[in-house]
Amino acid sequence: MLYLGIETSCDETAVAIVEDGRKLLSSRIVSQINLHRQFGGVVPEVAARRHLEAINDLVAEVFDESAIAPRSLAGIACTNGPGLIGTLLVGLSCAKALAWSYDVPLLAVDHILAHVCANYIGSDLEPPFVALVVSGGHTQIMHFQSYKDALVLGQTIDDASGEAYDKVARLLGLGYPGGPAIDQAAVGGNPRAFALPEGVVAGYDFSFSGLKTAVLRTLENHKDKNISVDDLAASFQDAVNRVLFRKTMLAAQNLNLDKIVLAGGVAANSDLRRRFETAAGIRLYRPAPSLCTDNAAMVAAAAHYSGQPVPLSASAYSRRY
């Protein structure tokens, strides 16, 4: 079963072909990070225009590289949400045109579920498992009971962890995107240098807005002193990751599951991966770093296992959860 996946939910234009949800045959990604860095974040209208400029060439490239005949595809899969409406509609419009012209089904894929499905590529992962999804706009703990049945156990009630990384990186003068910048700075810092709070939220939910404010107050209180950016970055990263780790492990223990899956851009964070890699009693699955950020391979994999055929009149949505 061959699926072509398209991903345009934010600032990466991506197209890929995946076989049987596991084997990546071809993948192309055009990142807009350098374009949006000057603005300190993604500008939706600019992102949509760049998607429009790049997407047709990427489709042609994956067909050429994989030597797959378009009509042999089982379907065209596209992220239709959550994400930026303008950018999503670029990918969805392209997917509709391809599905119609090649007379194959159009499949809609949830962006968050697709991030989890990146772990199927090149691995033996099978449900049930607990997944921690941590990306720019999403922080969730999910229980995958089967390939198609996923229950949200907890999620952020304000900023997602990736949003907090971007905002704190801006405060520290580390630039955009914040996740890699803070991860790099934290390598040379002391995670115990500053006592930063965790958001106190019941159950498996998260809150990171107070932590962001605590970093701001720390900077204000030390404005007359030489403060170590590396120490503050490390302390912030530690505060985020210890609560992500603790609540995910608790969910796995309460469900009597030993498989934990990491997904999303923040899943590439070296400290977060280390915590789970060194934890006892679990089997950890995490994508290759290239499959943590937005990509189309995860969309094609998700189509194979849980994609839903939709009419050509289907639309996009910005938020579901």
C-alpha positions in Angstrom: 0.0 0.0 0.0 1.6 3.2 -1.2 0.5 6.7 0.1 1.7 10.1 -0.9 1.6 12.5 2.1 1.5 16.3 2.1 2.2 18.5 5.1 1.8 22.3 5.2 0.4 22.9 8.6 2.9 25.6 9.5 6.3 26.6 8.1 7.6 23.4 6.4 6.4 22.4 3.0 6.8 18.6 2.8 5.9 15.7 0.5 6.7 12.0 0.9 5.8 8.6 -0.3 5.7 5.7 2.2 5.0 2.0 1.6 2.8 0.0 4.1 3.2 2.8 6.7 6.8 1.6 7.5 9.1 2.1 4.5 10.1 5.6 3.5 10.6 5.7 -0.3 11.1 9.4 -0.8 10.8 12.6 1.2 11.3 16.2 0.5 11.1 19.2 2.9 11.5 22.9 2.3 11.9 24.7 5.6 11.0 28.4 6.1 12.9 28.9 9.4 15.4 31.4 7.9 12.6 33.3 6.3 10.6 33.7 9.5 13.6 34.2 11.8 13.6 37.9 11.0 10.1 38.2 12.4 10.8 36.1 15.5 8.0 33.7 14.6 5.9 32.4 11.8 3.9 34.9 9.7 0.9 32.9 8.4 0.4 34.8 5.1 4.1 34.7 4.2 4.2 30.9 5.1 1.2 30.2 2.9 2.7 32.0 -0.1 6.0 30.0 0.2 4.1 26.7 0.4 2.3 27.6 -2.8 5.7 28.4 -4.5 7.3 25.1 -3.4 4.7 22.4 -3.3 4.5 21.4 -7.0 8.2 20.9 -7.4 8.3 18.7 -4.3 5.5 16.5 -5.6 7.4 16.1 -8.9 10.7 15.3 -7.0 9.2 12.5 -4.9 7.6 10.8 -7.9 10.9 11.0 -9.8 13.0 9.6 -6.9 10.6 6.8 -5.9 9.7 5.8 -9.6 6.2 5.3 -8.4 3.4 5.6 -10.9 0.8 8.0 -9.5 -2.1 5.8 -10.3 -0.6 3.0 -8.3 -1.0 5.0 -5.1 -3.6 3.8 -2.5 -4.4 7.4 -1.8 -3.2 11.0 -1.4 -3.0 11.9 2.3 -2.9 15.5 3.6 -2.8 17.2 7.0 -6.1 19.1 7.3 -5.6 20.3 10.9 -4.7 21.4 13.4 -2.6 24.2 12.1 -2.7 27.6 10.3 -5.7 27.7 8.1 -4.1 29.5 5.3 -1.1 27.1 5.1 -3.3 24.0 5.5 -5.5 25.0 2.6 -2.5 25.2 0.3 -1.6 21.5 1.0 -5.3 20.4 1.0 -5.9 22.1 -2.4 -2.9 20.3 -3.9 -4.0 17.0 -2.4 -7.5 17.4 -3.8 -6.1 18.2 -7.3 -3.8 15.1 -7.2 -6.6 12.8 -5.9 -9.0 14.0 -8.6 -6.5 13.8 -11.5 -5.1 10.4 -10.6 -8.6 9.0 -9.5 -7.4 7.9 -6.1 -8.9 8.5 -2.6 -8.2 11.7 -0.7 -7.4 11.0 3.0 -7.5 13.6 5.8 -4.9 13.2 8.5 -4.8 14.8 12.0 -1.5 16.6 12.5 -1.0 15.5 16.1 -1.7 11.8 15.3 0.6 12.0 12.4 3.5 13.0 14.7 3.0 9.8 16.6 2.9 7.8 13.4 6.4 9.0 12.5 7.5 6.3 15.0 6.1 3.5 12.8 8.6 4.3 10.0 11.5 1.9 10.1 10.4 0.3 13.5 8.4 -2.5 14.9 6.1 -0.3 17.1 2.6 -1.6 17.6 -0.2 -0.3 20.0 -1.0 -0.2 22.8 1.4 2.5 24.1 1.5 5.9 25.7 2.6 8.8 23.5 4.0 12.2 24.6 3.4 14.7 21.8 5.4 17.9 22.2 5.6 20.3 19.3 5.4 24.0 18.7 1.7 24.3 19.3 0.8 21.0 21.1 1.6 19.3 24.3 -0.4 16.1 25.0 -0.2 12.7 26.6 -2.2 10.1 24.6 -3.1 6.5 25.1 -3.0 4.6 21.8 -5.3 1.6 22.4 -5.0 0.6 18.7 -3.8 2.1 15.5 -7.1 4.0 15.1 -8.2 4.5 18.7 -6.3 7.2 20.6 -7.5 8.9 23.9 -6.1 12.2 25.1 -5.2 11.8 28.7 -3.9 15.3 29.3 -2.8 18.4 27.5 -1.6 21.9 28.1 -4.2 24.4 29.5 -2.2 27.4 28.1 1.1 27.6 26.3 2.4 24.4 24.7 6.0 23.5 25.6 7.3 24.5 22.2 5.6 27.9 22.5 7.2 28.4 25.9 10.6 27.5 24.4 10.2 30.1 21.6 9.1 32.8 24.0 11.8 32.1 26.6 14.5 32.0 23.9 13.3 35.4 22.8 13.6 36.7 26.3 17.1 35.3 26.6 18.2 36.7 23.2 18.8 33.3 21.7 16.7 33.8 18.6 14.2 31.6 16.7 13.4 28.8 16.7 13.7 28.6 20.5 13.9 24.8 21.0 17.2 24.1 19.4 18.7 27.3 20.7 17.8 26.6 24.3 18.9 23.0 24.0 22.3 24.1 22.8 22.7 26.8 25.4 21.7 24.5 28.2 24.6 22.1 27.5 26.9 24.6 29.1 24.5 25.6 31.9 23.6 24.5 35.4 20.0 23.2 35.6 19.9 23.9 39.3 21.1 27.5 39.1 17.6 28.9 39.3 14.6 27.5 41.1 11.9 27.8 38.5 8.4 26.5 39.2 6.4 23.8 37.5 2.8 24.5 36.7 0.7 22.9 39.3 -2.1 21.2 37.3 -4.1 18.2 38.4 -3.9 14.9 36.5 -2.0 14.6 33.3 -2.5 18.3 32.2 0.3 20.9 31.8 0.8 24.6 32.3 3.8 26.5 31.0 2.7 30.1 31.0 3.7 30.6 34.7 7.2 29.2 34.0 7.6 31.7 31.1 6.7 34.5 33.5 9.1 33.2 36.1 12.0 33.4 33.6 10.9 37.0 32.8 10.9 37.9 36.5 14.3 36.3 37.1 15.7 38.4 34.3 14.2 41.6 35.8 15.5 40.7 39.3 19.0 40.3 38.0 19.1 43.1 35.5 21.9 44.9 37.4 24.0 41.7 37.6 25.7 39.5 35.1 23.3 36.6 34.7 24.4 33.4 33.0 22.1 32.8 30.0 23.3 29.2 29.8 22.3 28.6 33.5 18.9 30.1 33.0 18.3 28.2 29.8 19.3 25.0 31.5 17.1 25.7 34.5 14.1 26.5 32.2 14.7 23.3 30.2 14.9 21.3 33.3 11.6 22.7 34.6 9.8 21.8 31.4 11.3 18.3 30.9 11.0 17.1 34.5 7.2 17.6 34.4 6.9 16.1 30.9 8.8 13.1 32.0 7.1 12.6 35.3 3.5 12.8 34.0 4.2 10.6 31.0 5.9 7.9 33.2 2.9 8.1 35.6 0.5 7.6 32.8 2.4 4.5 31.5 2.5 3.1 35.1 -1.2 3.7 35.7 -2.1 2.0 32.4 0.3 -0.9 33.0 2.1 -0.2 29.7 5.8 -0.4 29.2 6.0 1.3 25.7 6.4 5.0 25.6 6.5 7.0 22.3 8.0 10.5 21.9 6.7 12.7 19.0 6.9 16.2 17.8 9.6 18.8 17.4 10.4 19.0 21.1 11.0 15.3 21.1 14.3 16.1 19.5 15.4 17.8 22.7 18.5 16.0 23.9 17.7 16.4 27.7 14.2 15.1 27.2 15.4 12.1 25.2 18.1 11.3 27.8 15.6 11.2 30.6 13.5 8.6 28.9 16.4 6.7 27.4 17.8 6.1 30.9 14.5 5.3 32.6 14.1 1.8 33.9 11.3 -0.5 32.9 10.2 1.0 29.6 10.6 0.5 25.9 11.2 3.8 24.3 10.3 4.7 20.7 11.3 8.1 19.3 11.7 9.2 15.7 14.9 10.1 14.0 15.5 13.9 14.5 14.5 14.5 10.8 11.1 13.0 11.6 10.5 15.0 14.8 9.8 18.3 13.1 6.9 18.6 10.6 7.3 16.2 7.7 5.1 14.4 5.1 6.4 10.9 5.9 4.4 10.9 9.1 1.3 11.9 7.2 1.7 9.1 4.7 2.3 6.6 7.6 -0.8 7.9 9.4 -2.9 7.5 6.3 -2.0 3.8 6.1 -3.0 3.1 9.7 -5.8 5.5 10.5 -6.4 7.9 7.6 -10.0 8.7 6.8 -11.2 9.0 3.1 -13.0 12.3 2.7 -14.8 14.0 -0.2 -13.2 16.6 -2.4 -15.3 19.2 -0.6 -13.4 18.6 2.7 -12.0 21.6 4.5 -9.3 22.4 7.1 -9.5 23.3 10.8 -7.2 25.2 13.1 -7.8 23.4 16.4 -9.5 20.2 17.5 -8.5 19.6 21.1 
